[in-house]
């Protein structure tokens, strides 16, 4: 069956040998056979068209493929830690879910470690991310990961405002921590890859309204986005990130 290529497929990766692809004559990128097989198997969900010789990438999947090729360069590392930070509603959670379809990785959401806001007076950046329980993250996620042990924690449920049943995750080489404040220095683990995912103001507002409704949008604009923007500015997360993406 011939490939159905449309104007939505804005990037063409042409296979030049077993592990390398050429992107519109602008450079070559390595891709392992296992990764190619995952992309091929999940191509419809990921917004790709894959055959033996090419990968056609839609506009919505450009950031995903950028991440894949960057991560492929880290394959020789014993452990791979990715911190995916950025603006609200930029697509961090969706990107993390997509990457977990391609790599055997544990995805940790910052929202699962929500707590009652409390300023940490002992650190220079303690006034940022006051609603994140970094101590819990360091003990239940970071410490066992570095020891190559299973990860166990009880996530916070925003509907019930309580911690729900325990999550148990077997050790995996890849650890992706996604969400606002994932690049905060109180999270005591070095990342081989830090990512800032940005979004324009008007697109951000529309996405939050579509996802959460007007009442929650007002809360985002009044409090959450204001706090997150102050954090990004103070810690210069965008300029210090290994990769910068735009929704």
Secondary structure, DSSP 8 states (H G I E B T S, - for coil): ------TTEEEEEEE-SSSEEEETTS-EEE--HHHHHHHHHTHHHHTEEE-SSEEEEEGGGHHHHHHHHHHHTTTTSSSEEEEEEESTTSSHHHHHHHHHHHS-EEEEEGGGGB------TTSTTTTSSTTB-HHHHIIIIIHHHHTT--EEEEEEETTTTEEEEEEEE---SEEEEESTTTT-TTS----SEEEEEE--HHHHHHHHHHHHHHHHHHHIIIIIHHHHHHHHHHHTHHHH-SEEEE-
